[in-house]
Amino acid sequence: MESAVVNGGVSFWLQQLPAVPARPTLRGAVTADVAIVGGGLSGLWAAYHLTAERPDLRVVVLEAERVGWGASGRNGGWLSQLIAGNRARYAAGREGEAGVARLQREYLDGIAEVVAVADQHGLQIDAHRGGNLVVATTKAGLARLRARAAADLHHGLPAGNVQHLDPAGVAAHIDVHGAVGGLHYPDVTRIDPAKLVRGLADVLEARGVVIHERSRATSVLPGWVTTAGGTVQAPHILLATEGYSGPLLGKRSIIPVNSSMVATRVLTDEEWARVGWAGLDCLSDAAHTFIYAQRTADGRIAIGGRGNPYRFGSGTGGDGHTPQATIDLLSARLRAYFPSVDTRIEYAWSGVLGVTRDWCTSVSFDRATGIGHTLGYAGHGVTTAYLAARSLAHLSLGLDTPHTTLPWVDYRSRSWEPEPLRWTGVHTMYRLFRVADWWEERQGSEQTCWIGRTAGHLAGLHD
């Protein structure tokens, strides 16, 4: 008899860690040099970069729930070179293509830097540089991958950092059933995201950073952050709430897009040999309704993708409970890719990621108000959080560094449409993507069908 799926509870990642007592809730009035709203990777990395530059700073972090409760404790666990944003939009900025190429180099360096920070502080984050295998199971998908690799090179990815694969080349990494080709990016590094976010919080507290949990910011004004239990007075306030930013920055500035994950039972060594997943690559595919996966340190497949992509009115959901229909969709993809092994699901969870109207990241600091923000990682948040938080920290300190002139600094996306247009547009886009995948597989399309192109243009994804 199959065991019941553990559904929700924030994430599989956090459930595997020992329970720890909650940090104190903010009570009364306190003062600080910098107040950071958000106890995920963005907020914690901002505190890390601030205290690296100025160890004397008094930094207070306010987290609405628990450290890592949002996307930072629920994501797929990839340190990736994928730039968060539409590169063509960035290239239209002040530095043009040179700025995008510089940002791409930052991402490649950032992967190694995050792992080095973890090693420096003794954080066991299960890091493994196995790369990213992107597999195509249709001819149209393979054409998209060829175009993607060409765009990567155009926008500054070094030639040695992407490799074209034929079916045998794919199987040498992971034996995905039905693969017709793929790409391999060698720099992508698997991690356990919950171990990173929780460990980083411990490092910061050792530096003197104060973290208050269950202290939701209800208003932010120049010099003041208010919660239900108290206030923080600080000349600098940094908002690092990503997909949860709507209440503070306006619901049309960013929308929370839902992504779900499942984790299988632990596979045996013999089953892993049949799958051919020895190199610990992170896995994704070329479908419009794409998946992302990793082989976990304890021997499971953790795989994610879009289910119900958006809740009306920019709802963010709760502790990660996932609809059965979404679990079934991800299970079906696993069975299709690995039909020779039992990929029974034992865990399921969901969370939200922040998406601006053109999918670009924005990092900004207003010297007049002392308020700054970083947001809009569009699902590429693990590396982006480290880099964008450094840009924000340096901006707030008034430093002139290469990180304060990256293309996302002071970038402005246009607002999302009001409801119900927002809900209708997002759901229409994802329905079109699903239809496009079905059509390309059924017809054996050589190129992306018009349905997929229409959905891509509606989303603003093309660069």
N, C-alpha and C positions, 0 to 999 in steps of 0.2 A: 504494500500500500504506500502510495506517495505521501511524503510528509507535506504539511501545509507550508506555503510560502510565507516567510517573515516579510510582511509588507509594511513599509514606512519605518517609523522610528528614526527619522532623519536619513540614515544611510547605513549600508553594510560596513563601510569604512569605520564609522564612529562606534558601531556596535561591537567591533572586534577589539576596541581599546578598553582598558580598565576604566570603570566609572570614577570620576573625580568630583569632589565637592564644588558646588557653584561658587564663583567669586562673588564678593559682596556687591549688592545693589547700591547704586549711588543714593546717599541720604544727605540732605542738607546742601549747603553751598560750599564749593571748593574752587580754588584758583589753579591755573596752570599756564604754562607758556604756549602749549598747543593742545587743543582738544580734537580728538579724532573720533568721528562717528562711524562705527562699523568695526566689528571684531573678526572680520575675515582676513584673507590673505592681503588684500589691498591696504586695509587699515593697519595691520600688523607690520607689513613691509614698510609702510610710510613711517611708522614709529621706529623701525629698525634703521632706516636710512637717516632719519633725523638724529637719532642718538649716536649713530656712527660719526656724523659730522660735528655734533654738539652734545657730548656726553652730559653736560650740565643741564640740559633742557628738562623742564618738568612737563611730562607728557601724560595725558589721561585719555584712555580709550573707552568709549561707551559702546556696549554691545546689547542689542535689543533682546537677544535670547541667550545662547551660550556661544563661546568661541567656536567658530567653524560651523555654526548651525545653518548658514546659507550655502551658497554654491561652493565655498571653499572646502566644506566637508562632504560634498555630495558628488563632485565631478568625476570625470573619467581617469584622472591621475596621469595626465600627459604633460610633460615639459616639452613643448613643441616649438618649432621654428615658424609656425603659421602666424602671419601678421593679423592681428585683430583689426579688420577694417577693409574698406575698398581701396586698393592701392592706387587706382586711377584717380580717386578723389584726393588722396594725399599728394599725388604727383602734381595736381593742379595748384598746390600751395607754393609757398615762398621759395622752397629749395628744389622744387620739381622732382624729377626722377632721382637726382642725387640724394635728396632727403629720404626717399623711400628705400634706396639702397643702404643708406646709413642705418635706418630703422631695422632693416633686415639683418644687418651685422649685429645690432644690439640684441636681437632675438637669439641669434646663434651663440653669442657670448653669454647671454642671460641663462641659457640652459645649464651651462657649465658652472656659472656663478651660483645659482641656487643650490646645486649639488655640493659645491665647495663650502657654502655657508653651513649646510647641514653637517658636512663632515667636520668643519671647524668646531661646531658646538656639540658634536656627538649625537646628532639626531638620526635615529634609525628610520629612514623614510622609504626603505626598500627600492632605492634608486637602481635602475639598470638601463644602460644606453644600448638598447636593442634596435632602435630606429623605428620607422613607421612604414609598414607595408600598406599601400593603397591598391586595392584589387578591383578590377573591372570584370563583370560577368556578362556584359553585353558589348557589342561592337560600338554602340553609341557612347557607352561609358568609357571605353578605351580611347575613343576620339577626344572625349573631354579631358582625359588624363594627359594626352599628348599636348593639348592646348594649355592645360594647367602648368605642365613642366616648362613649356615655352614662356608662359607669363612669369613663372618664378624666376627664370634666368633673366628675362627682360627687366624685372624689378630688383635685381641685385643678388639673387641666390647664387653662390659660386657653383660652377658646373659639377664639381665633385660632390655636391650635396644633394643631388637627385639622380637616380638611376632608373632607366627604362627596363622593364622586365617582360619577357615572354612567358607563356604558361609554365614552362619548366623553371624559369627564374622565380616565379611566384611560389611554386611548390617547394623550392629550396628554402624559402623562409617559412611559409605556412601553406599546407596543402588544402587550399580553399576549393571546394567542389565547384566546377563550372567556370573557373577563372580562364579568361582569354588573354590576360596580360595585366600589367600594373606598374606602379612606381615604387621606389624605395627611397626614403629620406633617412640617412644614417644617424642624424643627431638627436632624434626624438628619444626621450628618456622616460621610462615608466617610474612612477612613484606611488606611494600611498598618500593621498592628499590629506587625510585626517591626521596622520602622524606628522606631516609637515606643519599644518596650521596649529595643532596643539603644542608641538615642540617649540615653534617660533614664539608662541605666547609665553612659554616658560623662560625662554632666553630673554625676552623683553622685561619680564618681571625681575629677573636677576640684574638687569641694567637699571632698575628703578622705575620703569614704566608702570603706571597704575591702570589696571583693567577692571572695569565694572561690568558685570553681566546682569541680564534682566533689567537693563537701564535704557529703555527705548527713548530716543530723542523725539520730543513732540514738537519742538520749534527750534529754529536756528536763526539768530539775529547777530549782527556784528558784535562780537565780544561775548556772546552768551549762547550756551546750549541749555535747553530746559528738558528735563525728564519728569516723570510723575513723582519721583522721589526727591529731586533736588536740581541744582544748577551747577554748571561749570562756567566760570568766567575765564576767558582766554583771549588774547589778542589775535591768535591764529586758530582757525577752525577748518578742519579738513574733512570733507564728506567722502566716505569710502563705502557706499552702500550698494553699488552696482545695480542689480536687478530690482532691488528694494528701494530705489531712490525716488520713486514717484511721489510719495507723500511730502518729501522735502524739496524736490526740484520741479515738481509738476508732472502729472501723468502723461503728458504729451511729449516730454523730453526723452523718455526712454520707456520701453515696454518690457515686462518680464515674460520671456518666452520659456515655456516649459520643456524640460528634457527629462527622460526617464532612463533608469538603468536596472538591469537584473544581474544577478550573479548565480552561476551554476553550482551544482555539487562539486566537491573536490574530485578532479579526474585522476585516475591512476597513471603511473608511469607508462604502462602499456598503451593507454588511451592517448596520452600526449604524443607518444611515438607514432600512433596512427594519424593523428592530426598533423604531425610534422612541425609542431610549434616549439622548437628547441631553442631558438635564438631570442625568445622573449620580446619579439617585435610588438609594438602597438599596431593594431589592425583597424583600418577603415576601408570604405568602399566608394565607388564612383556613382552610386545611385543618387538620384535627386533626394530621396528620403534616406539619407546616408546613415550608417552606423559607425560607432567608434568602440574599440574594445581593447582590453589588455589581459594578459595572463597574470593573475595575482600571485603574490609571494607564497600564498598557501595552496596554490594549484587549482584555482577556479578560473573560468572565463567570466569576466565582468564586461558586459556589453550594454551600450546605451544608444538612444535615438529618440526622435520626436514621437510622442503619442498624441495627446490632446495638446496642441501647441500653445494655446493662449486662452486665458479666462477673461470673460467679459469684464470691462472696467479695470483692466490691469491687475487682476487678482494674483496673489503670489502663492496661494495654497498654504499648507501647514507643515506637518511633520514628514511629508514625503509619501503618503499613501498613494499607490499607483493603481489605476483602473485595470481590471482583468484584460480588457481588450488590448491595452498597451503591452502587458506581459505576454499575451499571446502573439502579438506582432514580432516582438524581439525573440521569442522562442522559435517562431517560424523561420526567422533569418538564421538562427543558430543551426536548426535542423537542415536547412538548405545548404549551408556552408560546410557542415561537419556531420553528414548523415551516418557515419560509421561509429559514432560514440553517443553515449547517453548524456545529453546536455540538460538534464532536469534542473529546473530553477528552484533555488532555495531562498533567495533574497530578492526583493524589489524595492525601489525607492525612486523618488522624483524630486526635482528642484527647479529653480528658475535661473536663467541667465539674462543679462541686460543687453538689449538691442536698440540702438538708435535708428533713425529713419533710413540712414544710408549705411548702417552697419559699422560705422567708424567710431573709434575711441576718442574721447575728449578728456584732456587734462588741462585744468585752468586754475589760476590763483589770482584773485582780485585784491590788489594791494590797498585799495580804498576801504574795502569792508573787512579784509583779513580772512575771507572765506574762499576756500578752494575745493575742487572736486576732481575725482577720476571716475569714469564710468564708460560703459558701452564695449564690453569685451567680446560679445557675440559668440561665446562658447570657446574662446581661446584664452581662458583667463589665468591659467597657472603661471605661464611665463609672463604674460601681460601684466599681471598684478605686481610682480617684482619690478618690472621696468617702469610701468606707469607710476607706481608709488614713488620710485626714485625721482622721476621727473617732478612730481608734485612736491615731494619733500624739498628738493633743491630750489624750486620756484618759491616756496614759502619762506625759505631761508635767505632769499635774495641772491643766491649763487648764480654765477654765469658759467655753466658747464655744458658739455655736449648734450646732456640729457634735458636741458631746458629749452632746446631749440628743435627737438624732434617734431615730425609733422603733426603729431596729435596735440601739441601744445597750442592752446587757444583755438582748437578746431571747433567749429560749430556745425551741427547737423540741423536740418529743418525739423520742425515739430511733426509728430505723428498726427494723423487725422483724428478728429473727435469720434467718440462712439455714436452710432453703431458701425460707422465706416471702418474703424480700426479693427474690430472683431471680424467683420465681414471680409476685409481685405486679407488679413493674416490667414484665416481659415480657407479662403478661396485659393490663396497661394499654395498652401500645403496640399489641398485636394488636387490641384493641377499637377503638382510634383508627383503625387501618387499615381495619377492617371498617366503621366509621362513615363514613369518607370514601367507600368503595365504595357503601354503601347510599344515602347522600344523593345521590350522582351518579346512581345507577341509578333511584331513585324520584322524583327531582326534588323532594326534601323542601323545604318552606318554612321549617322550623325544625330545629335540631339534633335528630337522632334520639336515642332513648333509649339506644342503645349508646354514643354519644358522651358523653351526660350521665353515664352510669354510669362511664365511664373517667375523666371529669373529676373526679367525686366521689371515685373511688378514689385519684386522684393528689393531691387536695387543692388543685386549681388555681383553684376558683371564688372570686371576691371581689366 
